[in-house]
Amino acid sequence: MKHPTLPDSIQALPPETEPETIAMRSLTPVTAPIASLPGIGPRYAGLLRKVANGPRIIDLLFVLPSAHIDRSAVLSLREARARLDPGAILTTRVRVSAILHPTRPRHPFRIRASDDTDDVELLFFHQAFLRGIAVGDVLAVSGKFERYGSTLTMPHPDYLVSWARRGTIPKIDPVWPLTAGLFPSVMRRAMHKALDRLSSPPEWIAPSLLRRRSWPSFGDALECLHRPASREGEGEGEKKEETSRETWSRRIYKARERLAFDECLADQISLARGRRHARSRPGRSLSGDGTLREEALARFGHRLTGAQKRAIAEIDADLAAPTPMMRLLQGDVGAGKTLVALLAMLRAVESGAQAAMMAPTEILASQHFATVARLAPVPCVYLSGSVKGKARKQALAAIAGGEAKLVIGTHALFQEKVAFHDLALAVIDEQHRFGVRQRAMLGAKGERTDILVMTATPIPRTLLLTQWGDLSVSRLDEKPPGRKPVRTSLHPLSGLDTVLDGIRRVIRSGAQVFWVCPLIEESETLDIAAAEARRAALAERFPCAIGLAHGRQDIAERERQIDGFRSGATQLLVATTVIEVGVDIPNASVMVIEHAERFGLAQLHQLRGRVGRGAAASYCLLLYDDTIGMAGKERLTLLRETEDGFVIADRDFRLRGGGDLTGNRQSGHPGLRLGEGIDLMPLVDEAHREAERTGSEKSASEADSAPDSRIKRIADESLLILFDRNDMTRLTHAG
């Protein structure tokens, strides 16, 4: 087996060597620890691992620059004064005329310098930067150009070298994300050392696609981003420079696009393997006579929607099949997912087995238990971290002995001490809050367990293919009859008094009101402080009982507050986003969301879904900062125009780019980290088609006997290893 990108030592391996082994060995230089890079000590290695969010050299190379600074144009000081705005990057040639030491503490050292056209002051706060510089030296400097009155200044230049060494200033300078204690010079040195370790593996992208997209090779893409070559044609006139800048920008974009596609493709190949693995596993066929379902539906007392009937038929077909079910049930707010899940669970019980439903919070789990216990004609058990002592022992015994046919709970169902008698179906609600590994742990509780995951967050196609690509999908896009629309309105915070007057009238009429306080980035403590302050302010204006619910309360206290609101003891509930899912209070008819511009559209839609569940007309008031601008206001306007969660989810994904739709990175899923600034939708579609085509072409045994196919398998294994997706097949399906 000969291939130009594989080292001789790898090509000398025996022909029967597994492709994965070949790929692993050939990638050893970049899968080695970051600490193995020469010249990087333990302290900086730790900081680099933190930035890379991983231990490997390739993890560091996947920390892509957030920007590239163009330092190629050398301007005179006169040109800089005429052409550049303060804060722009200036690269220039100057001669030192004076070195001035500070006369007061905390004042900077200054180098006065000039060219034939003007003067500039270079400012430094550390004397070490002046070492080796003398009056009369000719320097190349590059940094942020500023004006202090009529004086040109450059505070702490990024580069200051002798004119003879001007070639050491990069013409295109990457700007990497850093962390405290990690300097740009250290990051640059580490990146260059890492690039020196990199050799392009066999190409995993079809040549026709590479040509059509004008993409560089994998290695060239990383080289282009981290160590971009000098632009050609500099100094040959402004038009030539402009064209060259456009060419350079296009190269940068194509390199980023290529790497984003690589990450999408790694995901899709991994998920495609998971699907094929699932189809090859023996399962169990679950069927029943329908008697338990009929009784549950009689207790429910309403007709199923067409979407519910369709989803149940799809689930029943999976349950009856001899292979394990892996299905996602996604529906809009109030579409009736819990009932569909219960009917699926009763089919498992009719087959003589057990079924379990797991929710991410005590509030949601206890609400599911109340619904299931009311409708199900079989014994149900509730298990969570708050179930203690004798009650816990009894619950565990009922689960292990099989007396508990339906089990509802939280993360507690993961625990080793929880042993099921015969778990045939696991239902996981709000799956994005658990992740692949935890899902697999619950699936492992039973022999050949079928898995149904649910989400109340409608998911655009792109995320379906990336985060849920291992699952078949049932979609509830129809709400039960009688569900009233929620009128949504936008209000600037400057008009808060008018809003409060309206809330007073609502409270006097006997209605109940949710008041959701703003998200304060990366600080749950500040979120809670904002909620407590708002509750105090509202208590001064309204003569009614006001509750408070937030994530720092212990579970019992938070449930007491929500139960007080549910019973009507409190008319107004001030809360953080703990009420986003799982709070069902039909009498609540008004939702006020403060600083709505700080929330994602999908999250706002979820919060709005807490009202409109009863007979009364319902309203959602979005309060926004007056300074958000037209784009921010247009974003919120979408919520006023539609209640279709699927339309909102798609728009939210487009606005957030490669970020996570729900605001929660999926535990056990690395996420698409290289897609920022790239339109991922066409890339994911292309990667999905490529992964399916690759998987269906030939079996592994056939590939081993065909040299070209064997190289393709080595290439695919290399891709999965580089993007740390080579273990996803094992994670995707328990067993």
N, C-alpha and C positions, 0 to 999 in steps of 0.2 A: 504494500500500500504506500504510494508516493503522493505527497502533497506539499506544495512549495511553502506553506505557512507552518507546517509541523516540523519541529526540530528533529535532527537525525536520530537523537536518542529515543524519541517517541516513535519514529518510523521504524526503528529496529525492534520494537516490541513484537511478540509472537502474533500471528494473524488472528488467533482466537481471542485475543484480548478484547474485553468488553469496550464498546465505544465510550461509555461513561468513565471508565478507568483511564482511557487515552485522553479524554478531555480534561479530567482532573489533573493528570500529570503535566499536561502541556500548559495548564493555567497556573501551576504552582507559583511562578514568580509574582503574579498579581493577587493570588488568594492567600499569600503569606501575610502575617500580621504587619500592621503599619509600623510597629516598633522595629521591624527588620530593615527599614529604609536607612541607608547610611547617613550619618550626620544628624539623626533625629533621636534625641535623648528620651528617657522615660517620661519626663514632664511634658514635653511637647507631644509625645506619642499619645498621652492621655487626652490632651486637648484636641488633637486631630481625630481621635476616635469619637470624641463627643460631637464634633462638627459633622463627621462622616456618618454618625449614627450606626456604626458598625466597626468591626475590628480589622477588616481586610484592606489591603492596598486598593483593590478595585472599588471598595466602598468610598474611599477618599476620592478617587477619580470621578465618581458619580456625584460629587459635590460640584455642580456646575456653576460657573461664574454668574453672578446676578446682573453683571453689566460688563461692558468692555470700554475702556477709555482710549480715545484716539489721541496719541501723543506725537503723531508723525510730522505734523506741520510745525516747522520752526519759524516763529514770527519775531520780528523786531519789537522792541517795546513801544515804538510809535504805532505799529500795526495793531498791537494788542490794545492800546488805549482807544484806537479808532474802531476796531472790529469786535472786540470781546465784551460781553456783559460780565459784571462781577460774579464770581463763582465758577466761571468757565475754566477749563484746563488750558494752561499756557506752557509751551515748551520754548525756551529761548536761550540765546548765547549772551553772557554778560562777563564783564571784568570787575573784580573786587576792588572797590576804592577805599573802603574803611570797614573795620570790625569793631562794633561798639558793645561794651559790656553793660548790663543793667545798672542803673543807679539806685533802684529801689527793689525791695523784695517782690517776687512774683512778676517782675517785669521781664520781657524777653531779651535775649541776645539778638543783636541786629547786624546783618551784613548789608552794607550799602554797596550797590553795584550799578553798572550802567553799560549801555552800548553806545553807539554813535548817535542814537536818536532820542534817548530818554533815560531816566533813573528809576531804580526799583529798590525796595527794602525787603530783604529776606529775614523772616522772624523765626527764632528758635527759643524753646523753653528749656533746653538741655544743652549744656556746654559741649557734651561729647560730640554733637553733630558738627562742631566747628573744628574738630581735630584735623590737622593737616592742611587747613585753608589759610592762605596768607594774602595780604594786599598785593594786587597785581595779577593774581591767578585768573585765568580765563576758564569759566565754568559753563557746563550745560545744566540747566535747571528745568524742572517740570513740576507743576503743582497748580493749586487753585489761585487764580488771579483775582485780587481784590483792590479796592480803592479806599484809601483813608484820607478824606478830603481830596486834595489834588495829588496826593502821593500814591504811586503804584506800590502795592505790597504783595508778598506771597508768604502767608503764614505756614511755617513748617513744610517746606517743599517735599513732595513725594520722592523726588530724585535730585541729587546734587552731586555731580561728578566733574572731573576735569574734562575740558573740551575734547581732549585726546581720547577719552573713554566714553564719549557720547553714545557709541554703539551699544553700550550696556543698558541704556534706557529703552524699554520695549516700545515699539511704535504703536502696537495695539496691546493694551495692558488689561488683563482680566482682573475683575474685582470679585473676590470670593466672599461668601458669608463667613464670619469669624465668630469667635467666642472670647470671653474675657481672658486676657493673658496670651492670646495667640496673635502674633503680628503678621501683617501682609507679607513681609520678607520671608518669614518661616513657612507660611503657607505656599508661597511661590517655590521655595526650595524643595519642599516636600512634594509638590505636584510635579516638578521637573524630574525629581528622582523616581517618582512613581511612573511617569511616562517612559522613562528609560527602561523600566521593567516590562513594558507592554510590547507584545508582538501580536499582530492580527491573527486571530484564529481562523479556521475555515469559514467562508461566508455562509451565513444561514438565510440570507435574503436572495430570492430568485434574481438572476441577472437582469431579466426584463423589467422587474420592478425597480431595481437600482437605477437603470437607465431612464425609466419613465419619470422617476422622482428626482433624478440628478443628485443622488445621495453619495457621499464619500463612504469609504470602508469604515468599519467600527473603529479601528485604531486611528485613522486619519480624522475622524469626527472628534475624538477626544483630544488629539493633538491640536486641531483647529481651535478648540474652545479654550484649552489650558495654556497652549504655547503658540498662539497665532503667528504665522509668518508675516514679515513686513509686506506692506502693500507695494504693488508695483506701480511705476509711473509717477512717483511723487515729484513735486517741484517742477512739473512740466506744464504749469498753467492751471488756473482754477477749475476749468471744465474737466481736465484730465483727472484732477484730484477728486472732483465730485463723482465722476464715473467710478473711480477706484474705490471710493468710500461705499458706493452702492454695491459694488462687487464684493467687497469685504463683508458688508452687512448680510448679503445673501448667503455667503459661505457660512457665516455664523449660524444663520437661521436653518440652513440645510443640515448642518451638523447636529443642531439641537433636535430637529425633526427626525433625523435618522435615529438618534438615541431614544427618543420618545417612542418611536415605532418598535425598536428593539425591546423596550420594556413591555409594551403592549403585547408583542409577539411572545415573549417569555411567559407572560400571564396566560395567554390563550393556548399555547402548547401545553402548559401545565394543567390547565383546566380541561382541555380536550382529553388528555391522558386520564384525568380523573373520571371523566364521563365514560370513557372506554373501559376503565377498570371497574366502574360501578356496574356497567352492563354485563361484565363477565363474571361478576360475583353471584353465587347462589343466594336467593332470597327466600321469602315465604309468601305463599298466596293467602291473602286475607279476604274472607267473604262472610256474609251473614244473611239472616232471613229478613232483616229490616224492622223487626219488632221494637227494638230499643229506639231506633230512629223515629219510628212512628209515634211512640209515646212522648219522646222529647219534642217533636214538632207540635204535637197536640198541646203540650204544656206551653210552648212558645206562643201559639195562638195567632200567628201571622203567616202570610204566604211568603215563600222564598222568591227572591228576584230572579230574573233570567240569568244574570251573571252568577248568582250563587248556585243555581242548578247546574250551570255549565262547569263551574269549578268543582262541584261535588262529583260530577261524572268523570272529570279528568283525574281526580284523586282516586276514585273507586277503581278506575282502570289501572292505575299504578299499584294500588294495594292488591289487586287480584293477580298482577303479573308475577312471574317467578323470580324477578330481580328486585333488589331493594329500591324503594322510592326515595328520590331526592328532589323535592318540589318546593318552589317558592310560591306562597299565596300573597300577592300584593294587592292592596286595595286602598281606595281613598278613605278619608275620615268618614266613619259612620256607614261603611259599605257592608258590614255584617260578617267580618272575618271570623269572629269568635264562634258564631253559630256554625259556620262551615267547618271549622276545626273540631268542634264538639261532635258533629255528625261523623267526621272521619274517625275520631277516637272511639265512638260507639261501634263503628264497623269492626275495629280491632277487638273490642270487648265481645261482640257477637261471635267472633271467631274463637273465643275462649282465652284471649290474652289480655294484657294490660296496656294502657296508654298513659303517657305523661305529657303535661304542658308546663313549659318553663317560661317565666317572664323576668325581665331584668330588674324590676323594683318590687318592693313589698306592696306598694299601692296597687300596681297593675296586677300582680299575682293574686292578691286578696280579692280584687274585683272580678278577675276571671273565675276564682273559686266560687264566689257568690253566684255568678251566672250559671256555671256548670252544675253546682249543687242544686240550684232551683230547677234546672231543666232535665238533668240526667236521672234516669230511673235505676241507677246502680250506685253502690257505695263509692264515695269520693273522699280523698285524704288531702289535707293541706300541709306542706312542709316548707319552712323557711328558717332563716337564722333566728327568728324571734320565737320559734316553737321550742320550748325547753322542757326539761325534766320528764315527768311521767307522760305528758302529752306527746313528747318527741319519741319516747320508747314505744308507745302504742302505735304511733304512725309508722315507725320503721318496721315494727312487727307485722302490721297489716300489709305493708308494701312487699316485704319479703315472703309473707305467707300467701299472697295472692288475693286476700280478702278485699284489699283496695284495688278496685278495677280501674279507677281514674285517679291520677296523682297530679296535683297542681302545686307549683312551688317556684322558688327562685334559684339562685346559684347553689343553694344547699343540695339540690338534686345531683350535683357533680360529685359530692363527697364520697370517699371510698366506703364509708359505713352504710351508704344507701344501696341496698341490694334488692333488685326487683325479682319477683317470682318468674315473670315471663313478659318482658317489655317488648311489644311488637311495633309500637308507633310512638315516636317522640315529636311533639309539636313545640317549636321554639318561637316565641313572640319577640318582635323587635330584634331580629337576628343580628343587625349591625352592631348591637351593643355587646355581643358575646364574641363573635369571631370564629374562625374556622377551627382552631384547636379546641375551644370549649365545646363547639358543636360536636366534634368528633368524640370528645369525652362522654357526652351524654349518649351518643349513638352506641358507644361501646358498652353501655349498661345492659344491652339486650343482645340476644343472638339474632343476627340478620335483621336489625331494627330498621323500619321505614322511618324517614325523616321528612317532616313538613315544617318549613320555616315561614313565618309571617312578618309582614311589615306594614305599618300604616303610612309609611312614607312612599308615595308613588315614585318609581325609579325610572329615569330615562334609559333608553336602549343602551347607551354607552356604559352606564354603570351596571346594567344587567349583565353585560358581557364581561366586565372586568371583575367586579366584586361578587357577583352571583352567577358567574358563567358556568359553574358546575351543576346548576339546577335547572329543571324544567319549570315553566312559569304558568301559573293561573292568575288571571287578572280580574278583580272585581271593579268594574268601571260603571256601576249602576247603584244608586242609593235606594234604600227601601222606600216604598210609597209613604207619603205623609211627612217626610223629613223636610222641614222648611228651610228656605235659603237664609243665609246670614247676610244682612246688609252691612257692607264695609265702607267706612268713611275715613278720610285723612284729615288730620288737624295739626297745625303747627303748635309747638309747645308755648309759643307766645300767647296763644288763645286758651291756655289751660283753665282760666277762670270760667269761661263759657262752657267748657266740657264739664267742669265740676258742678255747675248749675244744672246741667242736664242729668248728671248722675244723681243729684239730690232728688230730682223729680222721679227718676226711675226707682230709687230706694223707697220713696214715699208710696209708690204704687204697689210695693210688696215684692218687686223682682229682686233677684240676686245678681251680684256683679263680681267678676274676676278683675283684679288689677295686677298685671304682670310688670315687674320692675325690670329696668334695663340690664343687659349684659355688660359687664365691665371687664374688658379683655384680660384674661389670664389671672383673674382674682375673684375667687368665690367669696372671700371675706368682704371685698368691696360690694359684690352683688348683694350680700346679706345686709350690709350697712345701708345700702340704698333702699332695700325693702323695708327695713325697720324705720328709716327716716320717713318714707312715704306713708307707712301705716300711722306714724305719729301725726303727720300733717293732715291726713284724712280724718283721723279721730277728732281733731279740733273743729272740723267742718261738718261732720255728719253725726247725728245722734243715734247711731246704730252700732251693734256689736260688730267688730272688725277682727277677722282672723289673720294669721300670718303663717305661711308655710315656706320652708326653705330647706336646702340640702344638709345643713349642719345640725338640724334638730335630730334628736334620736327618733327612731321609726315610730315609737308609740306616740310621742308628742306630735309629730307631723300628721299621723293618721287621726289623732284627736282633733286637730285643727280642721282637717278636711272633712271628717265626720260631722263636726259642728256646723260646717257650711252645708253639707248634704242634708242635715236634719232641719236646717232653717234657723238654728240657734244664732248663727252669724249671717248677716246679709251681704257682707263684702269681704272677700278673701284677697289679701295682698300676698303675692307669691313670686318666687323666681321660676325658672323653667322646670321645676320638679313636677309641675302640672301638665307638662307638654303631652304626655301620653297617660292613658289609664285612669283619668278622672272623669267619671260619668255622673253629672249632676243635672238632671233634666230641668230643674227650676231655674238654673242659671241662664240668663238670657242676654247678658251684656259682658263683653270682653274688652278691657282697655289695655293696650300694650304701649308702655312708655318707651320712648326712644326706639321706635320700631326700626329705624335705619340700622341699628346695631345687630339685628337678627337676620339670618338667612331667610329667603322667601319660603322655602319648604318648612322651616321651623315656625314662621308666622302662620302658615296654613294649618299646621298641627295645633297651634295654640287657639286659633279661631275655631277649630273643630270641637273645642270644649263646650261651645254654646250651640244653640240650634237643635238641641236634643229633646226639647219639650214642645208643648202646644203653643207657647207664646212666641210672638215675633222676636227675632234675635238680632243683635247688633255687635259689630266689632269696630272699635275706634283705634286707629293707628296714630299715635302721637309722635311727631317727628321734629327733629332739630331744625330750626328755621334756616340754618346755614348749609343744609345738605346739597343744595344745587339741583339743577334740572335732572341730571342722570339719576340721582338718588330718589327724587320724587317720582320719576317715571317708573322706577323699579317697584316702588310701593303701589303705584297706580294699577299695576297688573293684578294685585290682590283685590282691588275694588272692581275690576272688570270681569274676573272669572273666579268660580269656586272649583274649577276642574284641577285637581291636584296633579294630574299628569302633565297638563300644560305648564303649571307653575314649576314642577320639578325639572322639566326640560329647560325652561328659561333660567332657573336657578343654577343648573349645571353649567350652562353656557356662560353665565356671569362669573361663576367661581372658577372656571377653567378646570385644571386638573385636581382641584381640591376635593375634599370629601363632602358629599352632598349633605350628610346628616350632621356634620361638625364633629363627628367621632370617628377617628381612624379605626379601622377594623382590627381588633386584636388578632394577632396571628396572620395578618395580611400586610405585607410591606407597603402597599399603596403605590400609586404611580407618582414617583418623586421627580421624574425627569420631564414631565409634561407641561410645566409652567410656561405660559405664553404661547402654547401650541394648540391648534384646533384638534382635539383628540378624537372627535367623533369619526371622521373618515379613517383615521389611523387604526382605531379599534376595529372598525368594520373590516378593513383590509387585513389586519392581523388575524381576526376570527376566521376569515375565508382561507387564509394561508395555513393556519393551524389545522383546520378541518381537512384541507387538501393534503397536507403532509401526512396526517394521521390515517387517511383512507387509501393512500397510494399503495403501500406495501406493508406486510407484516414484518416484525423484527427479524424473523428467521430469513425471510426473503432478502431483507436489506443487508444482512450479514454476508450474503453470497454475491452481492452486486457492489463493485468498488465505489461507484458514484453514490449509490444509496448509503453505503457505509460512511463515506465522507460526510454526507448530509446528516446522518445520525450523530456523528462526532460534532458537527457544527451545532446541531440542536442541543446536544448535551452541554456544549460549551456555553451557549446562550443561557441555559437554565442555571448553570453554576455561577456565571458572572452576575446574574440578577438574583441569585439566591432563591430560585424557584425550584431547585432540584428536589426539595423535600415536600413540595406542595401536593404531589400525588398521594403521598402517605398521609398527609394531613386532611385532605379533602374528604376522604371516606374512612370512617372507622371500620376496622377489620380488613 
